Amino acid sequence: MKKMTRNITCIFCVFAVLLSSCSSRKPFRDNQQSVYNVADRRSLESADYDKDIFESIREDILNDSEIKRFSHVNVNVYNGAVLLTGEVMNEAFKSKIIEAVRIVKYVKIVHDNLVVDYPSDNLSRANDRRIGQNIRQALTQIRTIPDFDSSLVRVITEQGTVYLMGRVHRDEGLVVINVVRTEPDIRQLITVFDYID
């Protein structure tokens, strides 16, 4: 009897392992390798569309040899909204990128924050990473909003300009903006929130 019970238990364990490994859904990572399934108010369908949008832009547009050589373009996608940041060599390149992104399937809106300039240097990018990390850390300290999760807000930093993305309530957005404003070294703050209310 003990042997039969042990065999049944083993069969259930194997079955549970097989079920958990059969899940086709994998966490979506963007160009900054952040996982967005921690706290996310998008539907699974929207998250999948965002992944498709990002992959299309990366493969079809950013892999263009001239764009790679003469530009520094970052792409962030949330709920069909595409945020373009970075530097491009001239207005023609900028227009080419924006028009190509606009026709990508599932794109609802393009937030163009590309500047015509030389690509930023490593020191500037390291400073942006530091600012972004400080802001993300500050957002984890928000206690005035019940059940607020800082992973609802994406923080993108480009040459000292901070962009905030995410699907938030207006009161959450206001608190986040006020927290971010207190951070030193920020040149400008731009919100591209998708407000729920």
N, C-alpha and C positions, 0 to 999 in steps of 0.2 A: 504494500500500500504506500509506504514511504517513497519507494522508487517511482511509482506512478505519479504521485503528487509532485515529486522533484522534476519529472519529465514534463508534466503539464506546466509547471512554473517556468521551466526553461523555454518551452514553446511560446508562452506569453511574452517572455523577455525578448526573444528573437523577433516576434511579431511587432512589439513596441519599437524596437530599434529600427526595423525595416520601415515602419510608418514614419518615424521621425526623419529618416534619411531620404524619404521619397518626396519631401516638400520641394516644389519647384521654385518657390519664392526665395530669392537671395537678397540680402541687404543691398540697397543701392548706394554706391559710393560715387561721388563726383570727383572733379579734378583735384580737390583738396583732400580726398580720401575720408570724408566725414560720413558716418552712417546716419541715414535719415529715418530709420524706423524706430527710433527710441521714443520720441513723442512727436507725433505727426498728425495734423488735422486734415491732410489730404485723403481722398479715397485711394484704395489700392490701385484703381484704374488710373487716376491722375498721377500717382507716383510712377507707375509703369510708363505712362506717356512722357513724363519728365525725363525718365531714363532714356527713352527712345530719342527724344529731342536732343539731349546732351550728346549721345553717341553719334547722331547724324551730324551735328555741328562739328564735333571733334574729327570725325572721319572725313567728311566731305569738304569742310571749309578750313579748319585749322591745320590740316595736314598739307594744304597747298604750300608748295616749296617757297614761293615768294612771301607769303604771309608769315611762314615760320621764320624766314630769314630776316625780315625787316619789321616785324611787329612783335608785341607782347600782349596777347589778348587772353583775358580770363572770361570764362563762361559759367554762369550760375543759372540754374533753372528751378523754378518753383511754381507749381500749379499752372503751367503753361506760359508763365512770364519768364522771359529771358533777360538777364542782366549782363550786358557786355561792358567790361572795364579793361583798362590798359592803354597802350600806346600803339599808334599806327603811323607809318611813314608819311602819308599824305591823305588828302580828302578823297582821292579816287579809291584808295585801299579801304578807307572807312566805309564809303558808300557800297563798295563791292561786298564787304563783310555783312553789313546791315541788310542789304537786299537779299543776300543768300540766306541769312537767318530767318527773315520774314516769311519765306516760302517753305520753310521746313514744316512738315506735317505736325499738327497739334499745337503749334505756337500760337498763342493768343495775343501777346503783346511783346514788343522789344523795347527794353530800356537801354537806350544808347548813351553810354558814359565813356566812350572811347575818346581819347584826345590825340591830336596830331602832334607827335613829339618823338624824340628818340626813345627806344625801349628803356625802361627803368633799370638801374644797375643793381647789383647784388646787395649793396648796403641799404638801398631804399627798400628792397623786398624784405630784407631781414627786419628792418624797422617796422614794416607793415605787419609782419608775422607777430612781432612783439606786441604791437598795439592790439591786434586781433585777439591774442591770447589773454591780454589784460582785460579786455572787454568781456570776453567769454567767461572769465573768472568772476568778474564783477556781477554778471547776470545771474550766476549761481547763488549769489547772496541775496537776491530779491525775496523778501518775506512778506511784503505788504499785499500780495495777491494770492488768495487761496489756490492751492494746487498748481501754481505756475511752474512750468518746467522750462529751464533756460534753453533746452535743445529745440524748442519751438521757433527760436530766432536764429537765423543764419547771419553771421557777421563776416562781411567781406571788406578788406582794407586794400586800398590802392593809392600809393603816394600820399598817405596821410588822410585820405578821404575814406570815411567809413560808410558802408551801405548796409542797411538792415532789411532782411527779407524774412517772410514767414506769414502764416495765416494766424492772425491774432485778433483779440477783441480790442476795441479802442482804448479801454482803460489799461490793458496790458501794454499796448503800444506806447502810451503816454509815459508809463512808469519806465519802460525800457529806454525810451528816448532820454528821459531825465537822468537815468543812471549813466548812459553812454556819454552824455554831455559833460559829465564831471571828469572824464578821463583826459589826462594831459596828452599833448602831442597830436591831437586831432585837428586837422585843418578844416574839415567840413563833414557834416553828417547828412546823409541822404537816405530817406526811408522809401522802400518800395514794398511796403506791407500790403497784404491782401486782407483787408478788414472784414471780419465776420459780421459785425453790426454797425 
